[in-house]
Structure formats: structure tokens, C-alpha cells
Amino acid sequence: MTATLEQRLTELETRIAFLDQTVQSLDATVAAQDRILIELQREIAQFRGELGRVNAALAHDAHDEPPPPHY
């Protein structure tokens, strides 16, 4: 193998090693973001449920209540 070819091969191997490290780092980042998104989706669903209960509690109509005893 010539020196130039060996040098090019070494350079390619080095680049592949860095690319592999970058891909692993990006994979870990995406996995972490996925966990965060799942947690945020759970919290949003919980808040929607709580908001629905609050709206239901506040949405009663005064006409549905019986008149006070002094009427």
C-alpha cells in the first residue's frame, strides 16, 4: 500500500470514528428529548383533565338552583 493511500485510509477511519461518536451522542440526546416529550404530554393531559373539572364546577347555571327559602 502506498503512503498516500494508507494516509487517506487512516483519515477515513478517523472520520468514521468521530462520526460514530457524533451519532451516539445525537441518539442519546434524541432519547432524552423523547422522554421529556412523553412527560410533557402526560402533564398536559393531566392539566386538561383538571381544567375540565374546574370548568364543570364553575359552569353551573343559577337557574338550575331552587329559589331561596324566603321566596
N, C-alpha and C positions, 0 to 999 in steps of 0.2 A: 504494500500500500504506500502510496506516495505521501509525503509530508503534508501537502495541501489537502489531499483527500482525508487524511487522518485528522487534520486540524478542523476541517469542515464537519466531520462526523462528531468530534468532541464538542464542537459548538452546538450542533443539533441536539446532542444528548443533554447538554446543559440547559438549553432552551426547553426541552421536554420536561426536565426535572422542575424547572421554575413554573412551567405551565401546569404541571400536575399539582404542585403546591398551591397555585392560584385556584385551580378548580376545587380542591379540597376545602380551601378557605371560603370560597363562594358557596359551596354546598353547605357548610356549617352555618353560614350567615342566612341562607335561604331557609334552612331548617329552623333556626331561631326565630326568624320572622314569621314562619308558618305557625309556630307555637303561640307567638304573640297575637297573630290574627285570630286564631281559634279562641283564645281567651277573650279578646275584644268582642268577638261575635257572641260569646256566652254572656258577657256583661251587657251588651246591647239588648239581647233577648230578655235578660232579667229586668233591665230598665223599662223596656216596652211593657212587660207584664205589670210592673209596679205602676207605671203611668196609666195603664188601662184601669187598674183597680182604683187609683186616685180619681180618674175621670168619672168612673162609675159612681164613686162615693159623692162626688161634688155635683153630679148631673141630676140629682133628684128634683122633681118638679113640686113646687109648693102646692099646686092644685091637687096633687095626689094625696096630700095630708088631710086628715079630718079637721073640721073647724075647731078652734079652741073652745073650751067649755063655756065661756061667757057669752057665746052667740046663741 
